[in-house]
Amino acid sequence: MLHACNAIDGTAKKQYPTLHGNNARFTRLLRDSYSVLGRMGAPGINLEETRFAVSVRWPKAPGGQPDIADVLYGIHRCCRGHGEELPNGFDLFRDAAGPTHLTTMEITKGTVRLSDRIIFGLVAVAVLSQPTEAKGSPTPTA
């Protein structure tokens, strides 16, 4: 998860070079890529509308309630990036090695456990994103 979050950090910095702050860039990239993140990491869940009753610092989702981008940044990226343990109730379910049509999430007041498939969603967002300056540019030819 740490490496996937780092990939999002690096990609977001390239994607939004004028947007200041890791939190703003990280969460913006994920929100702009919910179609990819959702399919790969949380299939069947409307990530744009789903909010979680958890406490994160400075949630950026519309309405002030944290969405999955806020949870991934505020809990997973920040804790892992600063060498801290995840708070109780935020570890990942080990689904990736299981049946392909089963994704587990557990949402309770104050916690949300995501499937480890969210890691593949984060990697897909990082791999499929293009830096802003590259969008719409013709492919160089040799």
C-alpha positions as CSV (number, residue, x, y, z in Angstrom):
1,M,0.0,0.0,0.0
2,L,2.9,2.4,0.8
3,H,4.3,2.0,-2.7
4,A,0.9,2.4,-4.4
5,C,0.4,5.6,-2.4
6,N,3.8,6.9,-3.3
7,A,3.0,6.2,-7.0
8,I,-0.1,8.3,-6.6
9,D,1.9,11.1,-4.9
10,G,4.4,11.2,-7.7
11,T,1.8,11.0,-10.5
12,A,-0.4,13.7,-8.9
13,K,2.6,16.0,-8.7
14,K,3.1,15.6,-12.4
15,Q,-0.6,15.7,-13.2
16,Y,-1.2,18.9,-11.3
17,P,2.1,20.8,-11.2
18,T,0.5,24.1,-10.1
19,L,-1.7,22.6,-7.3
20,H,0.0,23.0,-4.0
21,G,0.0,20.4,-1.2
22,N,0.2,16.6,-1.3
23,N,-3.3,16.3,0.1
24,A,-4.9,18.4,-2.6
25,R,-3.0,16.7,-5.4
26,F,-3.4,13.2,-4.1
27,T,-7.2,13.5,-3.5
28,R,-7.8,15.4,-6.7
29,L,-6.0,12.7,-8.8
30,L,-8.1,10.0,-7.2
31,R,-11.4,11.9,-7.6
32,D,-10.6,12.6,-11.3
33,S,-9.8,8.9,-11.7
34,Y,-12.8,7.3,-9.8
35,S,-13.8,5.4,-13.0
36,V,-10.5,3.5,-12.9
37,L,-10.1,3.3,-9.1
38,G,-13.6,2.0,-8.7
39,R,-13.4,-0.7,-11.3
40,M,-10.1,-2.0,-10.1
41,G,-10.3,-1.4,-6.4
42,A,-13.9,-1.1,-5.3
43,P,-16.1,-2.6,-8.0
44,G,-19.8,-1.9,-7.7
45,I,-19.4,1.1,-5.3
46,N,-20.3,4.6,-6.4
47,L,-17.1,6.3,-5.2
48,E,-18.3,9.8,-6.2
49,E,-21.3,9.7,-3.8
50,T,-20.1,7.4,-1.0
51,R,-19.0,9.1,2.2
52,F,-17.5,7.5,5.3
53,A,-18.2,8.3,9.0
54,V,-14.5,8.4,9.9
55,S,-12.2,11.1,11.2
56,V,-9.5,12.4,8.8
57,R,-7.7,15.7,8.9
58,W,-8.9,18.2,6.3
59,P,-11.3,16.2,4.2
60,K,-11.6,17.7,0.7
61,A,-14.7,15.9,-0.5
62,P,-17.7,18.0,-1.4
63,G,-20.0,18.4,1.7
64,G,-17.1,18.0,4.2
65,Q,-17.7,14.2,4.9
66,P,-14.7,12.1,3.9
67,D,-14.9,10.1,0.7
68,I,-12.5,7.2,-0.3
69,A,-9.9,9.7,-1.6
70,D,-9.8,11.3,1.9
71,V,-9.6,8.0,3.6
72,L,-6.8,6.7,1.4
73,Y,-4.8,9.9,1.9
74,G,-5.6,10.6,5.6
75,I,-5.3,7.1,6.9
76,H,-3.3,4.9,4.5
77,R,-0.9,7.3,2.8
78,C,-0.2,9.4,5.9
79,C,0.2,6.6,8.4
80,R,2.3,4.5,6.2
81,G,4.2,7.4,4.8
82,H,5.2,8.5,8.3
83,G,6.0,5.1,9.6
84,E,3.0,4.9,11.9
85,E,0.7,1.9,12.5
86,L,-2.8,2.1,10.9
87,P,-5.5,2.9,13.4
88,N,-7.6,-0.1,14.5
89,G,-10.3,-1.0,12.0
90,F,-8.5,0.3,8.9
91,D,-6.4,-2.8,7.9
92,L,-7.2,-4.3,4.5
93,F,-9.1,-7.5,3.7
94,R,-7.1,-10.0,1.8
95,D,-9.4,-10.4,-1.3
96,A,-7.0,-10.3,-4.2
97,A,-6.1,-13.9,-4.1
98,G,-9.7,-15.0,-3.7
99,P,-12.6,-15.3,-6.0
100,T,-12.6,-12.7,-8.8
101,H,-16.2,-11.5,-8.1
102,L,-15.8,-11.0,-4.3
103,T,-14.7,-7.7,-2.9
104,T,-15.0,-7.2,0.8
105,M,-15.5,-3.9,2.6
106,E,-16.5,-3.4,6.2
107,I,-17.9,0.0,7.1
108,T,-18.7,0.9,10.7
109,K,-18.9,4.2,12.5
110,G,-15.4,5.5,12.8
111,T,-13.7,2.8,10.7
112,V,-13.6,1.4,7.1
113,R,-11.8,-1.7,6.1
114,L,-11.1,-1.8,2.3
115,S,-10.3,-4.8,0.1
116,D,-6.6,-5.2,-0.8
117,R,-7.8,-4.8,-4.3
118,I,-7.7,-1.1,-3.7
119,I,-3.9,-1.4,-4.2
120,F,-4.4,-2.5,-7.8
121,G,-6.8,0.4,-8.3
122,L,-4.2,2.9,-7.0
123,V,-1.5,1.4,-9.3
124,A,-3.9,1.5,-12.3
125,V,-4.6,5.2,-11.6
126,A,-0.9,5.9,-11.5
127,V,-0.1,4.0,-14.6
128,L,-3.0,5.2,-16.7
129,S,-2.7,8.9,-15.8
130,Q,-1.0,11.4,-18.1
131,P,0.7,14.6,-17.0
132,T,-1.4,17.6,-17.8
133,E,1.1,19.0,-20.3
134,A,1.0,15.7,-22.2
135,K,-2.8,15.6,-22.6
136,G,-3.9,16.4,-26.1
137,S,-0.3,16.6,-27.3
138,P,0.5,14.6,-30.4
139,T,2.7,11.6,-29.9
140,P,6.3,12.3,-31.0
141,T,7.4,10.3,-34.1
142,A,10.9,9.2,-34.9
